[in-house]
Amino acid sequence: MKAIKHLAFVINGTKSGSRELVEKLEKIAGSLGIQTSSVSGFPVPEGSLSDADACCVIGGDGTFLSAAAEATRCQVPVIGVNQGTLGFLTTYTAEEVEGLFPSILAGEFKVQSRTLLECTAQEGHIDRALNDVVIKAADSSQIIHINVFADDEFVTTYVCDGLIFSTPTGSTAYTLSAGGPLMHPDTEAISLTPICPHTLSNRSIIFPSNVKLRVENAKLGQRLLVALDGQRNLNILEGSSLGVSVSSQQLQIAQKLDYSHFNVVRHKLKWSGGYAGEA
């Protein structure tokens, strides 16, 4: 990759040690003659990464998700530094990024492209999600009735607590807790997982990347809430529909040269290959 000349930091100041780490990294960048800037606001405001060659997120996966839409729009790679808890997306530790920062700024990292979901409302509004699109009742105590179509072919009517449309990146997030499948991040596909379905045979479905999914509000008087990456919301009113498909745009993530997806999964999900309690 080409060397970085202007790096934008996206910082979650509520995470312990984040501001101190940024100060250290800014000093390293300054000593190498590299321009830096800091971005505030969640999600990251439109236009705030326009002049950057790359974006360095310091926080947790939520902070990373807040930068994803703008980083995609500007087509800048995102360097994720974990100051949170799990850190599937923020794969650099604070110690690693300090030691590797000069080489990172010199372009010594590999870029991994990640699939995004595109949501299209009937009003023409378009938004994108890196992890997932979740549909639930606006009243959280209610179940939902929702029709799903794939390329205009009727799939089924779901009666459940909610639906999760997930990317491969999001397959280690909410959908995993709902019993959805793990997908390799290089897969171009959409998984659909119902949350607590009333029909026990309802299971996750994997759709190909070229499918156009459509969701229809199927119950009189029902108002549905659509959450994109748990951060931005849309409404589906009675008689309305929502389109979900794989976006033509992708997010670029800057990874370590020796990055291994399965190493991350084994570590974060605590896979051991042995029985619980086994030494």
Backbone bond lengths (Angstrom), bond angles and torsions (degrees), N, CA, C in turn:
res aa  C-N    CA-C-N  psi(-1)  N-CA   C-N-CA  omega(-1)  CA-C   N-CA-C  phi
1 M - - - 1.464 - - 1.526 109.83 -
2 K 1.337 115.86 155.29 1.459 118.92 179.28 1.526 110.36 -76.12
3 A 1.316 115.75 156.22 1.465 121.44 -177.86 1.524 110.75 -65.12
4 I 1.324 115.32 150.14 1.465 122.27 179.36 1.526 108.85 -88.33
5 K 1.328 116.10 128.56 1.466 121.44 177.93 1.527 112.26 -104.94
6 H 1.332 116.12 -28.25 1.474 121.27 178.71 1.522 108.21 -137.50
7 L 1.320 115.97 117.38 1.464 122.19 -178.35 1.517 109.88 -113.80
8 A 1.333 115.92 127.93 1.463 121.33 176.95 1.525 109.44 -101.60
9 F 1.333 116.77 128.10 1.461 122.16 176.31 1.527 109.79 -93.96
10 V 1.325 115.81 133.72 1.463 122.21 169.88 1.517 106.06 -113.86
11 I 1.325 116.46 115.97 1.467 120.92 -168.34 1.523 110.80 -119.55
12 N 1.311 115.31 134.45 1.463 120.75 167.93 1.522 106.89 -98.04
13 G 1.329 115.38 98.25 1.456 120.78 -175.05 1.508 114.60 -68.33
14 T 1.346 117.01 -11.59 1.466 119.49 179.00 1.529 111.66 -79.91
15 K 1.336 117.22 -14.00 1.460 120.81 179.54 1.526 109.71 -83.24
16 S 1.309 115.77 129.85 1.464 121.31 -177.57 1.527 111.27 -57.86
17 G 1.311 115.81 129.15 1.457 121.76 176.02 1.509 115.44 86.15
18 S 1.349 117.92 -4.31 1.466 120.35 -175.57 1.522 112.19 -64.54
19 R 1.316 116.99 -48.65 1.474 119.96 -176.23 1.527 110.93 -67.24
20 E 1.315 116.16 -38.09 1.467 119.61 178.31 1.534 110.74 -63.82
21 L 1.334 115.95 -39.23 1.463 119.90 178.95 1.523 110.79 -65.67
22 V 1.327 116.87 -41.98 1.467 120.34 179.26 1.519 110.68 -60.36
23 E 1.319 116.67 -42.33 1.471 119.97 179.14 1.532 110.92 -59.10
24 K 1.332 116.58 -41.82 1.470 120.14 178.74 1.529 111.14 -64.46
25 L 1.333 115.77 -43.61 1.460 119.72 -177.80 1.523 111.52 -69.82
26 E 1.324 117.04 -35.78 1.467 120.29 176.94 1.528 110.84 -63.46
27 K 1.325 116.74 -38.29 1.472 120.16 177.82 1.528 111.00 -64.26
28 I 1.331 116.08 -42.27 1.468 119.58 178.08 1.529 110.09 -62.06
29 A 1.343 115.88 -46.66 1.465 119.99 -179.74 1.524 111.00 -62.30
30 G 1.340 116.13 -43.32 1.460 120.40 179.83 1.515 112.59 -61.27
31 S 1.324 115.98 -38.60 1.468 119.75 -179.87 1.523 112.04 -66.84
32 L 1.337 116.03 -19.52 1.465 121.21 179.34 1.526 111.87 -100.97
33 G 1.337 115.62 6.13 1.462 120.32 178.16 1.513 114.31 75.13
34 I 1.323 116.70 25.49 1.466 121.05 -177.56 1.522 109.79 -102.01
35 Q 1.318 115.82 131.73 1.462 122.12 -179.66 1.526 109.97 -75.80
36 T 1.331 116.13 138.94 1.465 120.68 176.74 1.523 110.06 -128.63
37 S 1.315 115.34 157.71 1.460 122.13 174.74 1.517 107.78 -148.31
38 S 1.322 116.19 161.37 1.467 121.26 179.19 1.519 109.44 -120.61
39 V 1.320 115.08 141.30 1.458 121.73 -178.25 1.519 108.57 -115.74
40 S 1.319 116.26 133.03 1.463 120.76 175.85 1.519 108.67 -119.60
41 G 1.318 115.59 159.43 1.458 121.18 -179.21 1.512 111.23 104.88
42 F 1.335 115.93 132.86 1.458 122.03 -179.94 1.527 108.85 -129.65
43 P 1.347 118.75 122.62 1.463 125.38 -2.25 1.524 111.97 -66.69
44 V 1.315 116.01 164.18 1.464 121.52 -178.34 1.524 109.27 -61.00
45 P 1.339 117.95 127.74 1.472 121.19 -175.16 1.525 112.67 -63.31
46 E 1.318 115.28 147.88 1.462 120.76 178.24 1.523 110.47 -62.74
47 G 1.301 116.17 135.80 1.457 122.20 178.79 1.513 114.69 92.50
48 S 1.326 117.13 -10.85 1.466 120.00 -173.95 1.530 113.32 -76.09
49 L 1.325 117.86 -13.71 1.470 120.74 178.51 1.530 112.13 -113.45
50 S 1.317 116.52 10.54 1.469 120.65 -173.00 1.518 113.36 -60.39
51 D 1.333 117.18 -34.93 1.466 120.61 -176.07 1.526 113.28 -96.21
52 A 1.321 117.52 1.21 1.468 121.02 -175.30 1.529 111.43 -90.06
53 D 1.327 115.51 150.31 1.466 121.65 172.78 1.523 111.14 -88.94
54 A 1.341 115.82 -23.68 1.459 121.80 179.64 1.521 108.19 -159.33
55 C 1.315 114.68 164.60 1.462 121.62 -178.91 1.526 107.95 -126.84
56 C 1.320 117.10 132.63 1.466 122.13 178.55 1.524 108.58 -113.02
57 V 1.320 116.27 111.00 1.462 122.06 -179.45 1.518 108.90 -93.40
58 I 1.325 115.99 125.37 1.466 120.87 178.12 1.521 107.91 -119.34
59 G 1.318 115.58 108.12 1.460 121.62 -176.09 1.513 108.72 166.73
60 G 1.325 115.98 -136.52 1.456 121.07 177.10 1.515 110.44 -117.65
61 D 1.328 116.41 -168.08 1.459 120.42 -179.60 1.526 111.85 -63.60
62 G 1.327 117.58 -32.39 1.462 120.48 177.63 1.518 111.79 -63.27
63 T 1.324 116.52 -40.96 1.464 121.18 176.75 1.523 109.92 -64.35
64 F 1.319 116.35 -41.29 1.466 121.44 177.67 1.528 110.25 -59.58
65 L 1.330 116.73 -46.53 1.462 120.75 -179.48 1.523 111.47 -61.81
66 S 1.332 116.63 -33.42 1.466 119.97 -179.19 1.522 111.97 -67.22
67 A 1.330 116.80 -22.60 1.469 121.24 -179.78 1.521 112.63 -95.62
68 A 1.321 117.71 -11.93 1.466 121.10 -169.68 1.523 113.19 -63.21
69 A 1.329 117.49 -43.94 1.470 119.93 -176.07 1.521 111.37 -63.12
70 E 1.331 117.22 -46.67 1.464 120.72 -178.64 1.528 111.20 -70.33
71 A 1.330 117.44 -37.36 1.467 120.25 177.42 1.525 110.68 -64.19
72 T 1.320 116.79 -36.54 1.465 120.66 176.54 1.519 110.61 -66.86
73 R 1.314 116.43 -45.33 1.470 120.58 -179.57 1.524 111.02 -59.30
74 C 1.333 116.45 -40.32 1.469 121.43 -178.32 1.522 112.80 -89.29
75 Q 1.352 116.91 -7.11 1.467 122.66 -179.19 1.527 112.21 54.21
76 V 1.338 115.10 48.77 1.462 120.58 174.49 1.528 108.54 -111.52
77 P 1.330 118.52 139.76 1.464 120.45 178.19 1.524 111.28 -70.02
78 V 1.333 115.44 148.06 1.462 121.61 -178.54 1.523 109.43 -109.86
79 I 1.333 115.42 126.76 1.464 122.73 175.17 1.524 106.60 -99.58
80 G 1.316 118.02 115.93 1.460 121.26 -176.81 1.515 112.42 -101.12
81 V 1.339 115.91 121.77 1.470 121.60 179.37 1.522 108.00 -113.79
82 N 1.316 116.81 120.92 1.461 121.01 -172.43 1.523 112.74 -81.84
83 Q 1.328 114.87 116.34 1.462 122.15 169.84 1.530 109.33 -122.05
84 G 1.333 115.37 14.86 1.452 120.74 -179.45 1.514 111.17 -106.01
85 T 1.336 116.28 -136.75 1.461 120.50 -176.31 1.528 111.10 -107.77
86 L 1.341 117.83 -76.44 1.467 119.76 -172.03 1.527 112.39 -74.18
87 G 1.319 117.73 -59.29 1.456 120.93 173.69 1.516 115.80 74.44
88 F 1.351 117.98 49.53 1.462 120.14 173.51 1.524 111.15 -70.82
89 L 1.328 116.64 -34.51 1.462 121.17 -177.89 1.521 111.78 -93.26
90 T 1.314 116.02 -37.20 1.468 120.89 179.19 1.525 107.75 -88.87
91 T 1.324 115.78 85.36 1.467 120.27 -167.22 1.524 114.47 -89.07
92 Y 1.331 118.35 -14.93 1.470 120.06 174.66 1.528 109.39 -83.18
93 T 1.320 118.04 138.48 1.461 121.03 168.75 1.526 108.20 -84.98
94 A 1.338 116.01 164.71 1.466 120.03 178.45 1.525 110.71 -60.01
95 E 1.325 116.46 -41.16 1.465 120.52 -179.33 1.530 111.07 -65.76
96 E 1.328 116.61 -41.37 1.463 120.27 179.83 1.519 111.49 -63.71
97 V 1.333 116.34 -46.11 1.464 118.56 -174.78 1.523 111.27 -67.75
98 E 1.333 117.44 -33.91 1.471 119.17 176.39 1.529 110.69 -61.93
99 G 1.318 116.34 -47.18 1.458 120.05 -177.75 1.518 113.50 -70.30
100 L 1.334 116.29 -33.62 1.463 120.80 -175.32 1.521 113.55 -95.42
101 F 1.340 117.59 -3.51 1.462 119.77 -169.50 1.531 113.67 -57.90
102 P 1.335 120.19 -45.51 1.471 118.45 178.46 1.531 112.69 -57.65
103 S 1.337 116.72 -40.68 1.468 119.09 179.86 1.529 111.12 -72.16
104 I 1.334 117.54 -34.41 1.467 120.36 175.93 1.524 109.75 -61.56
105 L 1.332 116.31 -46.76 1.464 120.64 -179.91 1.526 111.36 -63.44
106 A 1.326 116.32 -27.08 1.470 120.70 177.61 1.530 112.02 -80.01
107 G 1.339 116.35 -1.00 1.462 120.60 177.88 1.504 114.62 92.69
108 E 1.338 116.83 14.31 1.463 120.17 -178.52 1.531 110.26 -89.22
109 F 1.304 114.63 75.85 1.471 122.89 174.76 1.522 106.48 -155.72
110 K 1.333 115.76 163.73 1.461 118.54 175.88 1.522 109.02 -108.93
111 V 1.309 115.44 146.54 1.462 121.14 -178.05 1.520 109.26 -101.91
112 Q 1.323 115.18 128.66 1.459 121.54 177.91 1.523 108.22 -112.95
113 S 1.322 116.47 126.77 1.466 121.31 179.26 1.519 109.50 -87.32
114 R 1.329 115.96 133.41 1.465 121.07 -178.98 1.531 110.65 -118.43
115 T 1.333 114.79 137.00 1.460 122.42 178.86 1.527 111.06 -66.65
116 L 1.330 115.50 142.03 1.461 122.29 174.87 1.523 109.12 -117.94
117 L 1.319 116.16 152.37 1.460 121.55 170.83 1.520 108.95 -95.43
118 E 1.313 115.14 144.12 1.464 120.98 176.90 1.519 109.06 -115.16
119 C 1.324 116.05 126.57 1.465 122.37 178.96 1.517 108.88 -107.35
120 T 1.318 116.56 131.08 1.458 121.10 179.07 1.520 108.83 -124.77
121 A 1.331 116.39 116.66 1.459 121.61 177.50 1.525 109.29 -85.44
122 Q 1.339 116.52 161.39 1.461 120.42 -178.94 1.523 111.82 -60.83
123 E 1.331 116.18 -28.60 1.458 119.99 -179.24 1.525 111.83 -74.78
124 G 1.333 117.28 -2.53 1.453 121.21 179.18 1.510 113.98 95.31
125 H 1.341 117.45 -3.44 1.463 120.57 179.23 1.526 109.69 -69.38
126 I 1.334 116.39 132.90 1.466 122.23 179.45 1.523 109.62 -120.61
127 D 1.310 116.71 133.50 1.462 121.95 175.35 1.525 108.24 -140.47
128 R 1.336 115.70 163.66 1.462 120.27 -176.60 1.522 110.89 -128.88
129 A 1.320 115.45 154.03 1.463 121.19 -179.76 1.518 109.45 -134.97
130 L 1.316 116.32 138.41 1.464 121.92 176.66 1.520 111.16 -85.07
131 N 1.326 117.68 -41.90 1.461 121.83 -177.37 1.521 112.40 -92.93
132 D 1.326 115.81 -64.39 1.457 117.94 -171.26 1.521 112.91 -160.74
133 V 1.325 112.85 162.49 1.460 123.42 171.60 1.519 105.79 -119.65
134 V 1.319 116.67 118.82 1.468 121.68 -175.27 1.522 108.92 -115.49
135 I 1.330 116.09 130.44 1.463 121.71 179.71 1.519 108.45 -115.66
136 K 1.327 115.20 125.24 1.464 121.81 177.24 1.522 108.91 -139.63
137 A 1.331 115.67 171.07 1.460 119.70 174.22 1.522 109.67 -71.03
138 A 1.330 116.14 142.87 1.461 119.75 176.37 1.520 110.12 -60.30
139 D 1.334 116.45 -34.14 1.461 122.02 171.26 1.527 106.77 -90.53
140 S 1.314 117.24 107.71 1.466 121.27 -171.33 1.525 113.79 -62.70
141 S 1.327 117.95 -13.54 1.467 120.17 -179.03 1.525 112.22 -85.32
142 Q 1.328 117.95 -7.35 1.463 121.66 -176.06 1.525 111.77 -99.57
143 I 1.338 115.11 150.58 1.458 119.91 169.05 1.528 108.12 -84.43
144 I 1.325 116.23 163.66 1.456 119.65 -179.56 1.524 110.57 -113.03
145 H 1.327 114.53 152.65 1.464 122.40 172.20 1.525 105.87 -119.49
146 I 1.320 116.23 117.93 1.456 118.65 -170.85 1.526 110.54 -144.65
147 N 1.334 115.71 132.42 1.464 121.88 177.26 1.525 109.58 -92.95
148 V 1.324 116.20 138.24 1.464 121.11 178.32 1.527 109.14 -121.92
149 F 1.329 115.50 133.40 1.460 122.80 177.91 1.532 108.95 -123.04
150 A 1.327 116.46 143.75 1.466 122.40 175.48 1.518 107.76 -120.14
151 D 1.339 116.76 114.56 1.473 121.65 -174.35 1.526 110.31 50.24
152 D 1.326 115.55 44.73 1.475 124.92 177.94 1.527 113.68 69.85
153 E 1.322 117.83 4.15 1.464 120.41 174.12 1.524 108.73 -92.87
154 F 1.325 116.07 128.73 1.462 120.77 -178.37 1.526 110.04 -64.76
155 V 1.333 116.92 127.98 1.469 122.58 176.90 1.518 109.53 -92.04
156 T 1.325 116.34 -64.00 1.467 121.25 176.99 1.523 109.21 -174.56
157 T 1.319 114.95 171.43 1.462 121.57 169.50 1.519 107.63 -101.35
158 Y 1.301 116.41 121.74 1.460 121.29 178.51 1.520 109.66 -93.67
159 V 1.329 114.80 132.77 1.466 121.77 169.25 1.528 104.95 -118.14
160 C 1.322 115.76 108.80 1.465 119.56 -169.35 1.529 109.53 -163.30
161 D 1.310 115.73 179.98 1.466 120.02 177.03 1.523 112.21 -79.22
162 G 1.326 117.03 -20.23 1.459 120.08 179.97 1.513 110.98 172.84
163 L 1.328 115.51 170.73 1.462 122.55 176.22 1.518 109.00 -124.96
164 I 1.336 115.96 141.68 1.465 121.37 176.56 1.524 108.44 -119.92
165 F 1.318 116.36 117.56 1.461 122.27 169.79 1.520 106.24 -97.95
166 S 1.313 117.42 121.38 1.464 120.36 -171.79 1.522 112.25 -125.45
167 T 1.323 114.73 146.64 1.459 121.87 168.20 1.530 108.63 -84.24
168 P 1.331 118.06 169.61 1.467 119.31 171.44 1.530 112.28 -57.88
169 T 1.328 117.33 -37.95 1.467 120.02 177.23 1.521 110.83 -61.24
170 G 1.328 116.80 -41.25 1.462 121.36 -178.86 1.509 114.26 -77.12
171 S 1.337 117.35 -4.31 1.469 119.10 -176.57 1.522 112.87 -69.20
172 T 1.338 117.82 -12.87 1.469 120.35 175.22 1.525 111.13 -97.72
173 A 1.335 117.04 8.86 1.466 120.95 -176.32 1.532 110.33 -108.35
174 Y 1.332 117.05 -129.81 1.464 122.13 -172.90 1.529 111.90 -56.69
175 T 1.321 116.76 -43.09 1.464 119.21 -176.08 1.528 112.24 -63.09
176 L 1.326 118.04 -29.09 1.465 120.86 176.57 1.525 110.14 -63.38
177 S 1.332 116.29 -41.84 1.468 120.71 178.64 1.521 111.82 -66.30
178 A 1.340 116.42 -25.95 1.463 120.92 -179.70 1.525 112.10 -90.40
179 G 1.329 117.38 7.84 1.457 120.90 177.90 1.510 114.46 90.27
180 G 1.331 116.99 13.27 1.458 120.62 179.75 1.514 112.31 -76.37
181 P 1.339 117.18 169.76 1.470 121.41 -175.54 1.523 112.42 -84.12
182 L 1.315 116.24 151.44 1.459 121.14 168.02 1.524 108.34 -81.69
183 M 1.328 116.49 134.76 1.460 120.97 178.00 1.523 109.18 -124.47
184 H 1.314 116.46 140.16 1.458 120.22 175.96 1.531 108.64 -63.26
185 P 1.335 118.87 139.55 1.469 120.49 -175.21 1.519 114.62 -63.03
186 D 1.337 118.82 -18.82 1.460 120.57 177.89 1.525 112.48 -82.07
187 T 1.324 116.79 -7.38 1.461 120.99 177.72 1.527 109.59 -69.70
188 E 1.318 116.58 138.35 1.465 120.44 173.85 1.522 107.04 -107.68
189 A 1.321 115.88 96.13 1.459 121.09 -175.20 1.523 109.22 -161.17
190 I 1.325 114.77 168.88 1.465 122.29 175.33 1.518 107.69 -124.00
191 S 1.318 117.07 131.46 1.466 119.53 171.68 1.525 108.86 -104.13
192 L 1.315 115.28 140.76 1.468 122.48 176.43 1.518 107.44 -117.49
193 T 1.330 116.45 119.79 1.464 121.68 -177.95 1.521 109.82 -127.35
194 P 1.353 118.13 121.95 1.465 120.05 175.19 1.526 110.94 -78.20
195 I 1.314 115.85 146.53 1.466 121.89 177.23 1.526 108.18 -98.51
196 C 1.316 116.48 117.60 1.477 122.67 178.74 1.532 111.70 48.40
197 P 1.341 118.34 60.29 1.466 120.29 -179.19 1.522 111.74 -69.15
198 H 1.340 116.21 148.91 1.459 120.81 179.29 1.524 111.30 -79.57
199 T 1.319 117.42 -16.26 1.459 121.75 172.87 1.520 107.54 -103.37
200 L 1.324 116.86 112.95 1.460 120.38 -170.72 1.522 112.92 -65.43
201 S 1.342 117.13 -20.60 1.466 119.18 179.21 1.524 112.34 -80.36
202 N 1.326 118.08 -7.81 1.470 120.38 174.55 1.520 109.31 -67.35
203 R 1.304 116.23 118.47 1.454 121.51 -179.96 1.527 109.24 -129.46
204 S 1.310 115.89 174.98 1.460 120.18 178.84 1.527 110.51 -62.10
205 I 1.330 115.22 146.45 1.460 122.50 175.05 1.524 107.74 -123.18
206 I 1.332 116.59 135.20 1.460 121.65 174.30 1.525 108.06 -101.71
207 F 1.332 115.89 123.36 1.460 121.66 178.87 1.527 109.98 -107.41
208 P 1.340 117.54 147.66 1.469 119.97 177.80 1.523 111.48 -69.40
209 S 1.315 115.37 164.01 1.464 120.26 -172.76 1.521 113.42 -68.70
210 N 1.340 117.80 -19.69 1.466 119.32 -177.60 1.523 113.48 -92.70
211 V 1.319 118.28 3.68 1.460 121.11 -178.26 1.525 110.53 -77.33
212 K 1.331 115.34 145.67 1.461 121.89 173.58 1.527 107.52 -109.87
213 L 1.320 116.09 108.63 1.463 120.83 -179.71 1.522 109.81 -91.47
214 R 1.316 114.81 146.87 1.468 120.17 176.22 1.517 109.38 -134.85
215 V 1.307 115.58 133.88 1.459 122.38 -178.83 1.519 108.26 -114.84
216 E 1.336 116.60 130.35 1.463 120.92 179.23 1.518 110.31 -119.49
217 N 1.312 115.45 135.83 1.461 122.13 173.20 1.521 107.86 -69.54
218 A 1.330 117.64 116.30 1.463 121.40 -168.83 1.522 114.24 -105.84
219 K 1.330 118.19 5.46 1.461 119.43 -175.67 1.522 110.77 -124.42
220 L 1.313 115.33 133.94 1.458 121.90 179.33 1.528 110.47 -60.54
221 G 1.320 116.58 128.60 1.465 121.33 176.66 1.516 114.74 78.53
222 Q 1.317 117.95 2.40 1.465 121.45 -177.78 1.530 110.27 -86.38
223 R 1.336 116.45 132.60 1.465 120.92 175.01 1.518 107.99 -114.09
224 L 1.317 115.76 125.97 1.457 121.51 -176.85 1.520 110.57 -105.98
225 L 1.307 115.02 144.55 1.459 122.02 177.53 1.525 108.59 -111.09
226 V 1.323 116.05 131.00 1.462 122.39 -179.99 1.520 108.36 -111.70
227 A 1.324 116.88 121.03 1.469 121.73 179.30 1.520 109.20 -109.44
228 L 1.330 116.01 126.18 1.462 121.87 177.77 1.519 108.57 -102.58
229 D 1.315 116.13 115.45 1.467 122.59 -177.38 1.525 111.88 55.59
230 G 1.329 116.81 25.79 1.459 121.37 178.27 1.509 114.25 67.48
231 Q 1.352 117.49 14.00 1.460 119.71 -171.95 1.523 114.03 -127.56
232 R 1.331 117.74 -30.02 1.460 120.39 -177.57 1.523 107.92 -124.96
233 N 1.323 116.48 140.52 1.456 120.76 -172.35 1.525 112.50 -120.20
234 L 1.336 114.59 145.47 1.458 123.15 170.79 1.520 107.43 -128.03
235 N 1.326 116.89 163.14 1.459 121.85 176.39 1.521 110.00 -115.84
236 I 1.333 116.36 143.65 1.465 121.64 169.80 1.525 106.47 -118.77
237 L 1.308 116.24 108.43 1.453 120.51 -179.24 1.528 110.19 -84.96
238 E 1.324 115.67 170.69 1.462 121.44 179.27 1.532 110.23 -53.99
239 G 1.341 116.19 129.90 1.456 120.64 179.31 1.513 114.58 83.65
240 S 1.327 117.48 -3.56 1.464 121.08 -179.29 1.525 110.42 -94.87
241 S 1.327 115.02 167.63 1.462 119.97 179.20 1.519 110.23 -139.09
242 L 1.325 115.26 167.74 1.462 122.58 179.82 1.518 108.28 -138.69
243 G 1.328 116.72 133.64 1.453 120.89 175.90 1.518 110.90 -95.44
244 V 1.331 117.20 138.80 1.469 122.32 177.24 1.526 107.96 -130.77
245 S 1.317 116.45 126.97 1.462 120.84 -179.66 1.522 109.41 -151.52
246 V 1.331 116.37 170.76 1.461 120.75 173.90 1.523 108.48 -77.72
247 S 1.313 116.23 129.80 1.463 121.46 -178.46 1.528 110.86 -73.29
248 S 1.320 115.16 151.60 1.467 119.88 173.98 1.525 110.89 -74.67
249 Q 1.336 117.10 -17.12 1.456 121.66 177.49 1.528 110.02 -92.33
250 Q 1.317 116.04 153.64 1.460 121.63 176.97 1.524 109.67 -133.16
251 L 1.320 114.98 153.40 1.463 120.56 175.29 1.524 109.04 -89.89
252 Q 1.327 116.16 138.56 1.460 121.91 177.53 1.537 109.01 -100.58
253 I 1.320 116.99 121.08 1.465 121.96 179.00 1.524 109.11 -111.27
254 A 1.328 115.92 129.00 1.467 121.31 177.11 1.526 108.82 -84.35
255 Q 1.313 116.22 119.70 1.461 121.65 -178.15 1.528 110.30 -117.95
256 K 1.330 114.85 158.18 1.464 119.95 173.47 1.530 109.69 -59.19
257 L 1.324 115.73 151.39 1.462 119.91 -178.47 1.524 111.84 -60.92
258 D 1.340 117.14 -29.02 1.469 120.48 179.71 1.527 111.83 -101.75
259 Y 1.350 117.23 21.80 1.468 120.95 -178.35 1.527 111.09 -58.57
260 S 1.325 115.95 134.53 1.463 122.65 176.49 1.524 108.58 -129.88
261 H 1.319 116.38 119.21 1.465 120.56 179.53 1.522 111.19 -59.37
262 F 1.324 116.84 -44.14 1.466 119.10 -175.98 1.525 111.84 -72.48
263 N 1.300 117.08 -27.81 1.460 119.31 173.74 1.526 110.11 -64.36
264 V 1.335 116.22 -41.46 1.469 120.82 177.41 1.524 110.28 -63.80
265 V 1.337 116.77 -45.95 1.465 120.71 -179.03 1.527 110.85 -62.34
266 R 1.335 116.95 -46.15 1.474 119.56 179.17 1.524 111.13 -58.44
267 H 1.325 115.70 -42.75 1.467 119.92 -176.60 1.526 111.68 -71.77
268 K 1.327 116.81 -47.96 1.464 120.29 -174.56 1.527 112.45 -71.83
269 L 1.339 116.47 -36.86 1.465 120.16 -179.15 1.522 112.73 -93.05
270 K 1.343 114.96 0.67 1.467 121.36 175.78 1.529 112.04 58.53
271 W 1.333 116.12 43.52 1.462 120.18 172.71 1.526 108.80 -73.25
272 S 1.320 115.92 137.03 1.466 118.76 -178.38 1.520 113.19 -128.71
273 G 1.331 117.09 -24.70 1.458 119.80 -175.77 1.512 112.88 84.08
274 G 1.333 117.03 0.57 1.462 120.66 -179.73 1.512 111.08 -121.28
275 Y 1.311 116.76 176.85 1.449 121.96 177.49 1.518 109.96 -78.48
276 A 1.326 114.95 154.30 1.461 119.71 177.07 1.518 109.62 -58.04
277 G 1.299 116.42 132.18 1.448 121.19 178.83 1.509 114.11 87.56
278 E 1.349 115.86 -5.31 1.462 119.59 -179.74 1.525 109.93 -74.83
279 A 1.287 117.80 137.32 1.471 122.00 -178.28 1.512 110.53 -69.05
